Amino acid sequence: MDDCRRPDRRSARLFVVEADGTMRDRPRAGLATLFNPGDLVVANDAATLPASLHGTHVPSGEAIEIRLAGWQSFPDPTRFLAIAFGAGD
């Protein structure tokens, strides 16, 4: 791709959803200002759903994978339909 067709990385934007459901648009350069010590960051580098999260099923101690399959309601990006997988999927 030639340079004239590449997006200007300085103009990249972030879509931020706060814990209270408030949504806002911010410049990508402000990403680091959004975090506090102990925060969890989940990055979906494919920029598509399903996104995959790995964790531990607390009662059993077994490894699990949660896949975000889609939004529960399209205009509301705060609630997802998810599928939980155990060992062996």
N, C-alpha and C positions, 0 to 999 in steps of 0.2 A: 504494500500500500504506500503510495507516495505521501510526502509530508503534508501536502495541501488537503488531503482527505482524512488525516488523523485528527481526532478531537483534541482540543487544547486541555491538557491535564489540569491546568490551573483553574479551569472553569468547572471541574467535576463537582458534583453535589452529593450530599448525604441526606437520607430520609431518616429522621430521628423519631422514635416512639418512646416517650417517657413512661415510667411505671404507672402513672395515673391515666395513661391513654392519650395524653397530649401529643400531637404530632407537629413537627416543624421541619423546615428545610434549612440546611446549613452548608457552608462551603466545606469541601473535603479537607482543606488545610486545618480546620478546627477539630478534626477527629480526636486528637489526644486530649483536648479539653473536656471531653465528655465522660472520662473515666475517673474512678476513685480507686484507691487501693482495695484489692479483693474483688473487683468487678470481673465478671465473666464475659468474654468476647467470643461470639460465634460468627465465623466468617464462612460464607458459602462462595468459594472462589469460582464456581461455575456460573453464578448469578442466575441459577434456575432452581425451581423446586423439582424433585424433592431434595431438601437439604437433609443431611444425616448427622445426628448427634450421638455420641457414645457415652455410656455411663454405667452405673451399677444399680441393679435392682436391690434396694436396701434390705427387704425382708430375707432374701435368699443369698445375697452377696454375689450373685451371678452377673456377668457382663450382659448388657443390653444395648440395643441400637434403637434410637427413635428417629423415624423419618417423617419430616414435615411434608405431607402429601399435597396440601393446598390450603388456601384461605377458607375459613368457615363461611365468611361473607366477603365477597370480593372487595368492596371499598374499605373494609375494616382490616388493616394489616396486623392487628394485635392478637387475633385468635386463629389457630390453625387446626386442621384435621391432621392427626398424627397416627402412625402405625408403630407399634413396639415389636421388636424382634428379639428373641433370645438366641442362645448358642445354635449355630447351624442355620439360622434364618428360618 
